[in-house]
Structures are given as structure tokens and as C-alpha cells.
């Protein structure tokens, strides 16, 4: 994974894409950023690289207008850099205007180098509203609402593109917006025209939900069996730091063909049945570190996986009538939250 201090900014330019006002203002010269702006740009680029919400994508070369533009681009030539940035910014402005509620933004068009590879970053700096002060000619201070503030360095950009200029591989963060009555991913579908994989965070959510749904459907009141499946998934990630979907299905459901068939069918719906993926941010996998139980009376119990896996700390008993008793032992102290 590329570290932030390995990112070297080569050239950058800013364009104004204010669809709310109908303004597409294309700059004609490069930015001359100082150290603070360099750090701002590098922070947002690195965040896209490590995000588990980012998708890996490939251009459709035959139909993508952006791919065609980049093929004839000379990144090293300043005049070509400016002209290419304007052409791409204009395409993005048009794509934004075809959808409802796409936020107006400034487009930060940046070429950078990392690990001897040159990349292009399209950082869509969506406008935000906030109050600021204004000093009148009579030296009177007023509070005014401004609708074109840019994101801070600590904010996550909901829309951003990074393109490897060697193999044209794309790393993409995007949101869905409405066009012609349906929600679409306008960045991947209409602007870039690329084939997008599911991001790792979405894959993990699908995997855990399928396992939980199968356990709830097949295991009935057997709470311990349901919890063992979640524990096994967490242990698989702890041991290998990768989610091998086919191997996970085999390990979890090897003794129950009906469950295994259901697992395979559900994962195939998302084209994930043979997928192997990992996560960049450990916080994404933190959901595996606890089990949340909800009773039919509305009681919620959050059980850390470490507690569940230690013998004698947690026990589930089910009587012949199907009633379940949960026993939590070895508690030194209890507080009310």
C-alpha cells in the first residue's frame, strides 16, 4: 500500500463546476501550491488509496471518452496538461448536470508520482454550507451564509478518482444520484464509462449478511450454532487477513450441503462466489470482533468475540421447549451506560 509520504505532486489545476449556478469556469494556468496545500492534496489522495469504500475499476476502452482523452495526453507538457484538464472537467460538468442533486464542486486535477508510477487524481471538492463573517465598508461585522466552502483536510471526499497512467487502472470513490427516475453511479457509468468492482467494505457486508441469514433460516433457536459461524469467520480473518469466499463457505458449511448450496447461490448473485479480498483499514473488520444478540423482547446484548471464545465465560442453554438461557460468567464489575 502506498504511504502518504511517497506521494509526490507533479502538477495541479483547479476548475469550478458550479451546476447550481450554471457556471463551468475552466482555469488556464497551473496552481502554485505551498507546503500546506501540498499536504492537503496528498492527504486526500492517500485517503482514496486506503479507503475500503473505494472500488477498483477498468475503463471500457471502446466507449469511454475519458480513456480516449488520456490516450493522447502528454502529462509532461504544461500546455497539454491544461488542455486535457479542461476537456475532462467539461465532461464531468456535463455528467453532473444529467443527474439530480449532484453537489456543485471544484475539481482539483492533479498528477502525482508514487513508487515510480505516475497517476492522475480527480478530487471532486463538493461545496458545503457554513457561516462566516463579512466586514462592510463601514467596518461593520456581519454573519453571512456561504454555500461554496471546500472540504477540510480532515473530511473524507465522497467522490474521487485516481487513475494509474501506466495501465489505466482506476481507484474510485463514488455516490449514487438520481437520473431519469433511477439511482445511478454517474461517475463510473456515464463519466468514466468503466467496469467497477464492489468495494471491500460492501463485499464484507454482503458476506456477513449472507452467513447470518443462512444461520437464522436453518438453525432456528440454536443460538450457539449461529454464534459459532460468526466466530469462525472472525478467526479466518485473524489467521489469514484475507476473505477467501469459497474457502469460507466450505469451512463454515462443510457438514450441511443445503446450507453450502444456499451460500454459493447467494454469493453468486453478487459474482463473489470465487472472490478473494482483504481490507485496507482494520476498522472495517472491527464488526467481526463482537456479536450482537437481539431477543424477541427487545433486549440487546453485545458480546466481544474474545469473551465468547474463552471457555467458561459464555454459555447458551436451550430447553426442550425451545426457550434459551444465556449465562455470562466471570464478571468482575458491571456499570450502567
N, C-alpha and C positions, 0 to 999 in steps of 0.2 A: 504494500500500500504506500502511495506517495505521501511523504511527510510535508508539512506546510513549508518548512524552511528550504525544501528542494525546489519550490516553485519560483521561477524567475520570470518576471513580467517583461515582455519584449515591446509591445505596442498596445495602445488603448485609445478608444474614441467613444464619445457619448452622444447618443441620439435621443430626441424627445418624441415619444409615441403617445400623445395625449388624445385618445379616441373620444373622450368625453367632450372635448372642445373642438375636435376635428383638426388638431394640429399634428403634423408629422414634420418635425424640424430636424433636418439631417446636417450634422456638423461637417465642416470641410477641412478640419485640421485635427491632429492628434492631441491627446491630453499630455500634459507635462506634470505627472503626479509627483508629489513629495513623499517622504517616508510614511506619513500617516495614511495617505490614500493607497500607497502600495500595500500596506498591511491590511487595509480594508478589503482590497481586491483579493489578496492571497487568502484571507480568512474565508471569504465566501466561495472561492474556487475549491479550497481544501474541504469545506463542508459538503460540497456536492460529491466529491470523491468518496468520502467516508459514509455518506448517508445510506441507511438501509431502506429509505423511501425512493432512492434513485433506481431507474431502470437502465438496463443495458440494451442498446438498440443498434440496428444496422439499417443504413439507407436502402431504399428501393431505387437503384441507380437509373432505371429506365423512366421513372415517373417523378423523381424528386427534383424540384427546381433548385433547392439549396445545394444538392450534390453537384449539379451542373455548374453552378456558380463557382463552387470551391475547386472544381477540376481545373479551371482556367486562372485561378488566383495565384498571384506571386506575393506571398506573405512578406518577403524581404523587401519589397518595393513599396515605399510610402504611398505613392500615388495609387497603386493597385490596392493597397490596404484600405485606403479611404473610400475608393470607389466600390469595393466589394462590401465594405461595412454598410454603405448607403443602400446598396441593392438588397442586401439581406434584411436590413432594418425596414425597408419599404415593404418587403414580402411579409414580414412579421406584423407590421401595422395593418396590412390588408387582412391577414388571417384573424387578427384580434377583432377587427370590425365586423367579421362574419358571425360572431357569437355574441350572446347576451352576457352582460355583467363581467366581461373580462376587464380587469383593472387597467387603467392607464398606467404608463410606466416610462422610465428612462431605460434605454438599452445600453448597457456597458459592454462594448465589443472589445475583447481582449485576446491577444495572442501571448502565449507564455510557453516556457520550456521547463520540463521536469524529466529527470533521468534520461537526458539526451533526446527526448522526443518533444516535438513542437505541437501544441494544442491550440484550439480556438475555444474561448469561453464566451457564451452569450448569457449575460447576467441580467435578467429582467427585474429591474428595481421598481416594484409596484409602489404606487403612491399610497400614502397613508395620511389620515387627517389628524390634526392636533392644533392646539392653541399656541400662539406666540405673541410677543409684544410688538407694537409698532409705535414709532416716535413721529409725531406730526411736526409740521414746520413751526408750530408754536411751542415746541418742546413738551408736548402733552403725550403721556404714555397711555396707550390703549391696548386692550387684549383683542386679538383677531384670530379667526379660524382660517388655517391654511390647509389646502387639500392636496398639496403636491410635495409633502415631505418624503424623503427617501428612507429606506430601511437603515437601521444602525448596524454596526458590525456584529452585534450580539443576536440579531434576528436571523431566522432561517428564511432563505428565499424559497417561496413555494413554486417558482418557475425558473429553471435554469438549464442550460445546455453546455456540455463540454464535448468537443469533437477532437479525436486523435487525427492529426493531419497526415499521418503515415498510412494508417489502414482505414480511416474514416469511421472507426468505431465511435459510438455515441454513448455518453452517460447523461441521463435525462431525469429531471425532476419536473413534474407537471401536475396540473389540476384539470378536472373536467368542468366544462361550461356548456350551456345550452345553445344549440344551433338547430334551427328548423324543428323545434319541438322536442329534441332529444339531447341528452348529455353526451358530449364527445370529448376526447382528448385532442384538442385542436393543435397543440404543438406537434405531437407525433403524427397525427392523421392528416392534417392539412398544411402545416407549415414545413416541417422537416420531410414528411412523407417517408416514414421509416417503420420497420417492424420492431415492436417493443416487447421485451420480456416482462414478466411480473417482477416487481422489486422484491428483495429478500424479506422485508417485513410483511408484505402481503402473502408471500409463499408460506411463511411460518404461521400466519394467522389461519390460512386455509388448512395446513397440515394439522394444527392443534384442534381446529373445529371439527374436521372430519373424524379424528380419533375420538373426540369427546362425543360426537353424535352417534358413532357406532357403539361406543360403550353404553350410552344411555338407551339405545334401541335394543341391544342384545342382552345386556347384563341385568336389566330390571332393577331390583332392590339390592343387588350385590355391589354395595358401595366399595368394598375393599378391592374388588376386581377392577372397577373403574379407576380407582386411585393408583393402582399398580401400573396401569398403562401410561398415565402421566409421569409417574416416577421413572419408568423405563425410557421414555422419550428424553427426559431431562438427563438421565445417566448417559444416554447415547451421545448427546451433545457434549457433556462434560468429558467423555472419553476421547471423542474424535474431532470436536469443534467443526463438524460438518453434518448437514442433514442429508443423508442418502435415503431418498424416499422409498425406493424398492427394498432396501435392506431393513429399514424401519418397519415397513409393513410385514415383512417376513418374521422379524423378531417378535413383534407385538401380537401377531395373529397366526403364528405357525400351527397352533393346535386347534384352530377353528376356521375351516375352509370358507364358511359363509361370511364370516367377518372379513377374511382376507379378500374375498371376491368383492365385497362392498367397498372396502378400502381402495382396491385397484380401480374400480369403476368411478368412484368419486374423484380420485386424483387424476384419472384420465380426462375427466371433464375439463380440467384446467391445464391439460397437457403437462402434468407434473409427475406422471407415474414412474418415469426413469430419471427424474431430476436429482441433481446433487447441488446443494447450495450452502453457503455459510453467511454469517452476518458480520458486518464491519464494526458495529457498535455493540458492546457487551450488554448495554441497557435493553437492546431489542430482545435478547434471550432471557431477561430477568423474569418475564412472565412464567417461565418454566420453573422458577425457584420456589413457587408456592402453589398450593391447591386451594381453591375457594369452593366451599360447600354451601349450598343453599337448601334449607329444609322446606317442606310443604307449609310450615307455619311462618316462614319468612326469616328464620334465623340464618345468619351468615357466619361461617367460620373460615378463617384464613389460616391454613396450615403450612408453615415453611417446610420445604422438602427435606431439609436436614432433620427436622423433628420427626417427620413421617418415616424416614429411613432408619432411624435408630430404634432397635428392638426395645420394647417396654415403654416407649413414650406415647404411642398412639395405637389404639385398638378399636376395631369395629366388630360388633356382635349383632347378628340378625337372628331373631327368634323364629319359631315355626310359622307364626302368623305373618311374618314379613316385616315386623317392626324392627327398627335399627337403633342400637345404642352405641354411642361414641364415647370412648374413655380416653382422656388425655392425662397422662401421669407425669411424675417427676417435676411438678411446677413449684418453683421456689417463691414466686411472688406474682401477684395479679394486680393490674391497675385498670382503672376505668377511663376509656378515651371518649 
